[in-house]
Amino acid sequence: MHDFFRQGGTIAVAVPTPAELEVVGLINVIVVPGEPPSDVVTAAVAAAEARGALCILDPPAAWTTVALAAAGAEAPGFARSPNVAVYFPRITGPGPVRGPAGAVAGVLARFDVLRGVWTPPAGVEAGLRGVEQLEVDVNDAGNGVLNPLGVNCLRTFAGAGPVVWGSRTTATEGSDWKYVSVRRTALFLEHSLARGLQWARSEVNDERLWARIRAEADAFLDGLLRDGAFSGSAARDAYFVKCDGDTTTDEDVAQGVVNVVVGFAPLRPGEFVVLRLRVAAATAGAG
């Protein structure tokens, strides 16, 4: 099974053009530094959603206090998406860079390699390397205000320095994709399974194919379970794979489509998160 997050690591592209996106191919993270025009941000968010990536946005320079950041997050123009994460405050120190998005992308890359994409990229181990100081000292109360609004706080702790202290997307309330690690785990599974099952394109779309898909997907997910990617110690509590005559209808078979339903229990309290994949297979009558 193709595991591009581990094989390729995190790929960060700063405000890519459509042509650049095509050249790069697989994209894991899109970084939008500074305060580009709103149409650029909209395009970057749309690209992240279309390509299965996380879009990291810098906070506006006008967010100089927790109250202003909260007001900005509640404003109509705030980017709400399960594929977007915003971090506050900005950084200070030598050099022209003030937005934290690039430094946060480095934290994600480090966690992907060392601990897996399913690990929340936050806490005292999520140090912002190269960052000396933050523009705003966010305390527990400030964190309690911003975190529910989908703004991840950067905080400074004795002995640890500046760290990422939040791991939420800007998804609307009630979304399954409230947490960065859960959303990125789902994207990781979608990418890996879709690419790993490309061999099905040349296979007859029947129960024999569905059984092979179930077996291969199950083996892949079982390996992730042993790596600690899911909650639950047994497979039945951690994930499920469904690919049969219930998920794939006669009409799907005629169109050369196999529907695979995958559920996983992420590393947080909650129920299974369900993914639905469409895998290409040979059309009916093809030989």
PyMOL commands that set and color helices and strands:
alter all, ss='L'
color gray80, all
select helices_A, chain A and resi 4-8+18-24+38-51+66-73+101-114+140-149+180-196+198-202+207-226+235-238+250-254
alter helices_A, ss='H'
color red, helices_A
select strands_A, chain A and resi 12-14+29-32+54-57+84-88+91-92+133-134+151-157+161-164+239-242+257-264+273-280
alter strands_A, ss='S'
color yellow, strands_A
deselect
rebuild
show_as cartoon
